[in-house]
Amino acid sequence: DAMVIQNPRYQVTQFGKPVTLSCSQTLNHNVMYWYQQKSSQAPKLLFHYYDKDFNNEADTPDNFQSRRPNTSFCFLDIRSPGLGDAAMYLCATSRDRLLLSYEQYFGPGTRLTVT
Amino acid sequence: GQSLEQPSEVTAVEGAIVQINCTYQTSGFYGLSWYQQHDGGAPTFLSYNALDGLEETGRFSSFLSRSDSYGYLLLQELQMKDSASYFCAVRAAPGGGYQKVTFGTGTKLQVIP
């Protein structure tokens, strides 16, 4: 089945120690998104890629970076995690940014703990 | 800026009907989506309204009024498995830029026997 896969499902890192979360998709979608979701809150968009075109949200901290080496893979790098970065990180895809492609497909998420 | 408002919690009885409202403020509006998220799970897409009116998909229906900047999700014949958080999400291009999706604060639905 075509899907969005995130690894690992649970990640523990130390304060200030760089961490990378990964996402892969078999849907061959052009757009990939990274969201941060804290407990009982809405998913908050960090950035997205339209193909190789990177789009950062204005309020995304510089501590968060992303790479998309090819259509299938996208990585979220947190350069110096703080305690406030503990959250669920959701990867999502959509076929296109155009009007007809309104559905986003989410991966299961990676729950990040910062100690 | 953009804002979306939903009730934080709703409780309903199994077999009943429940309506979850969403009001939004944005420019460059394209449409309103609804997502379901179970505890510990990922959001899953339920519906999308670009035009005024009611869209029905099985037990779930979604309504949009663009003039009122308002929509709702209607869940019929509630089942225990419908207990989850429900997010409305606005698809918009504020300021004429690229389209993006902004999620509402979410409504936690509890279905009781």
Interface residues (C-beta under 8 A of the other chain):
Chain A: S40 Q41 A42 P43 K44 L45 H48 Y50 N55 L90 A92 R97 L99 Y102 E103 Q104 Y105 F106 G107 P108 G109
Chain B: Y30 G31 S33 G41 A42 P43 T44 F45 Y48 A50 F87 R91 Y98 Q99 K100 V101 T102 F103 G104 T105 G106 K108
